[in-house]
Amino acid sequence: MRFYVDFDDCLCETGRFFCQLVPQLFGKDVPYGKLSCFDLKTSFSLTDEQYEHMMLEGHRPESLLSFAETPGASESINGWLDAGHEVSIITGRPYSAYEASREWLDRHGLGRVPLYCLNKYGRDSFIKNSDFSLELEDYYKMHFDFAVEDSPVAFQFFSHLPELRVMVFDRPWNQDCSFPGSNFIRCFGWSEIREHVDEQLNEHEVKTDE
């Protein structure tokens, strides 16, 4: 089986990091639970200049390397790899963040997992003329059986895979979003994600045996 895994707020606690960074930069205190919009500019009520400054600070190598791992992430992914499955990390980070992101993965025991930077969100505005290592036309040629994603904005990138099982990692900014189909399921942590995958794999084995 092939797995798509998002980086920020699936593997690491990016939103919580920005909730600590924004008060330091601008004196704005927005609790993590109040990040009701995936667009951090809106959630933190930032100007264009403040948003750009925040994103630049948040994408410095020392910042990216400091992000806390989401509990259970590396254990789950390594379990899938050990079982013979393929896992790809598809991030919306620009390629300028690749080196630090790769180092973060290596530090957290995920050195076997390939990392791709896909322009999911059009974020090349805060790092001018950003490059991405994966073009949309090449991404759409890739096949996945399972996906782990937190962003409602990214759901559009799964429309070409009607059989894909999407585990939506529960976060404040996706509480009120509508799921595109019954193949989307909300999960409240990596243990629940693993349970859902195991259930689907068992069903697949039963159908194969029949």
C-alpha positions in Angstrom: 0.0 0.0 0.0 1.1 3.6 -0.6 0.7 6.4 1.9 0.6 10.1 1.5 1.4 12.0 4.8 1.4 15.7 5.2 4.2 17.3 7.3 2.9 20.3 9.3 0.4 19.5 12.0 0.4 15.8 11.1 4.1 15.0 11.8 4.8 18.0 13.9 3.1 20.7 16.0 3.4 23.6 13.6 0.3 25.4 14.8 1.4 25.3 18.4 4.8 26.7 17.4 3.2 29.8 15.7 1.0 30.3 18.8 4.2 30.8 20.7 5.9 32.8 18.0 3.2 35.4 17.3 3.1 36.8 20.8 6.9 37.3 20.7 6.7 39.1 17.4 3.6 41.1 17.6 2.2 40.8 21.2 -0.9 39.0 19.9 -2.0 36.1 22.1 -4.3 33.7 20.2 -4.8 30.4 22.0 -4.2 27.3 19.9 -7.8 26.2 20.3 -8.9 29.4 18.7 -7.1 28.8 15.4 -10.4 28.4 13.6 -9.0 29.1 10.1 -6.3 27.3 8.2 -5.1 30.7 7.0 -2.9 31.9 9.8 -3.0 35.5 8.6 -6.7 35.4 9.3 -6.5 33.4 12.6 -3.9 35.8 14.0 -5.5 38.9 12.5 -2.2 39.9 10.8 -1.4 42.5 8.2 0.3 41.4 5.0 3.6 42.6 6.3 3.2 40.8 9.7 2.2 37.6 8.0 5.2 37.6 5.7 7.5 38.4 8.7 5.9 35.6 10.7 6.3 33.0 7.9 9.9 34.0 7.3 10.7 33.6 11.0 8.8 30.3 11.2 10.7 28.9 8.2 14.2 29.6 9.5 16.1 26.3 9.8 16.4 26.7 13.6 12.7 27.2 13.8 11.8 24.3 11.6 14.1 22.0 13.6 12.5 23.0 16.9 9.0 21.8 16.0 7.8 19.2 18.4 6.8 15.8 17.0 3.2 14.9 17.0 2.9 11.9 19.4 3.0 8.6 17.6 3.9 9.9 14.2 7.3 8.4 13.7 6.3 5.1 15.4 3.3 4.7 13.1 5.2 5.5 9.9 8.1 3.2 10.7 5.6 0.5 11.5 4.1 0.9 8.0 7.6 0.9 6.4 8.6 -2.2 8.4 5.4 -4.0 7.1 6.5 -3.3 3.5 4.3 -0.3 2.7 5.5 2.9 0.9 5.2 6.3 2.6 5.8 9.7 1.0 5.7 13.0 2.8 4.0 15.6 0.6 4.5 19.1 2.2 3.4 22.5 1.2 6.6 24.0 2.5 8.8 25.6 -0.3 11.9 23.8 -1.4 14.0 26.4 0.5 12.8 24.6 3.6 13.8 21.2 2.3 17.2 20.8 3.9 15.9 21.6 7.5 12.8 19.6 6.9 14.9 16.6 5.8 17.1 17.0 8.9 14.0 17.1 11.1 12.8 13.8 9.6 16.2 12.2 10.0 16.5 13.3 13.7 13.1 11.8 14.4 13.9 8.4 12.9 12.2 9.0 9.5 15.3 8.8 7.3 13.7 6.2 5.1 10.8 8.4 4.0 11.1 10.5 0.8 10.1 14.2 1.2 8.4 16.2 -1.6 7.6 19.9 -1.6 4.4 20.6 -3.5 2.9 24.1 -4.0 -0.4 23.2 -2.3 -1.2 26.7 -1.0 0.5 29.2 -3.4 2.7 30.4 -0.5 5.5 31.6 -2.7 4.6 35.2 -1.6 6.5 35.1 1.6 9.7 33.6 0.1 9.9 35.3 -3.3 10.1 33.1 -6.4 9.9 29.9 -4.3 10.7 26.6 -6.0 9.0 23.3 -5.2 10.4 19.9 -5.9 7.2 18.3 -7.1 5.1 19.8 -9.8 1.3 19.3 -9.8 1.4 17.4 -13.1 3.8 14.9 -11.6 1.9 14.7 -8.3 -1.3 13.8 -10.2 0.6 10.8 -11.7 1.3 9.4 -8.2 -1.0 6.8 -6.6 -1.9 6.5 -2.9 -4.2 4.2 -1.0 -4.2 6.2 2.3 -3.6 9.8 3.1 -3.1 11.7 6.4 -3.9 15.4 6.0 -5.1 18.2 8.3 -5.8 21.0 5.8 -9.3 21.4 4.2 -7.5 23.4 1.5 -5.5 20.3 0.5 -8.6 18.1 0.0 -8.7 19.2 -3.6 -5.5 17.3 -4.3 -7.3 14.0 -3.7 -10.1 14.3 -6.2 -8.2 12.1 -8.8 -8.1 9.2 -6.3 -11.7 8.2 -5.6 -10.7 5.1 -3.7 -8.3 6.9 -1.5 -8.9 6.6 2.3 -8.2 10.0 3.8 -7.6 10.3 7.6 -8.2 13.9 8.5 -6.1 14.8 11.5 -8.4 16.6 13.9 -7.2 20.2 14.3 -9.0 23.4 15.4 -9.1 24.8 11.8 -10.9 21.8 10.3 -13.6 21.5 12.9 -16.4 23.0 10.7 -15.2 21.8 7.3 -17.3 19.6 5.1 -15.7 16.4 3.9 -15.9 15.7 0.1 -17.0 12.1 0.6 -17.4 9.1 2.8 -13.8 8.1 2.2 -12.8 11.0 4.5 -12.7 10.1 8.2 -11.7 12.3 11.2 -9.0 10.9 13.4 -8.0 12.3 16.8 -4.4 11.1 16.9 -2.0 8.6 15.4 -3.2 5.7 17.4 -6.7 6.1 15.8 -5.1 6.5 12.4 -3.2 3.2 12.8 -6.4 1.5 14.0 -8.3 2.8 10.9 -5.5 1.7 8.6 -5.3 -1.8 10.2 -9.0 -2.2 9.8 -8.9 -1.3 6.1 -5.9 -3.5 5.5 -7.7 -6.5 7.2 -10.7 -5.9 5.0 -8.5 -5.8 1.9 -6.9 -9.1 2.9 -10.3 -10.8 3.4 -11.5 -9.6 -0.1 -8.2 -10.8 -1.6 -8.5 -14.2 -0.1 -12.1 -14.5 -1.3 
